[in-house]
Amino acid sequence: MLSIFRKGEEFSHGVEFVLLLSFNEDALGNKVEHALVSLATVMSESPSLIVQFTQGLNFNESSKEYTHGVVIRFRSVEAFKIFLRSQEYKDVWISKLQPIVLKSLSLHFSVDPVGTELM
């Protein structure tokens, strides 16, 4: 599997954070869009910690347990920890996401380079 978005050498190491979200049905639409825009804003304000940020709607009809997904690549384990402890992230989670999220699942894992060639 090849990465689509990358920043050269910076992309070959770090921590991958995958967040799956299922929103309350009454929140779908503007509330969800506003919450995800707020999350994207926090991500874009943290370039020293984050290498890549993507989010999107789950379009797989056979797997609708989670409605949206977020993938964040952090520069390091320390960058991941700093971000999760940041007041900006906590504020967005508590004020924008938590009130409308039915359930969430987060996974985080270390990313190590495979091979010696940049693809």
Salt bridges, closest charged atoms under 4 A:
GLU10 OE1 - ARG75 NH1 3.07
GLU16 OE1 - ARG73 NE 2.27
GLU65 OE2 - LYS103 NZ 2.67
GLU78 OE2 - ARG85 NH2 3.70
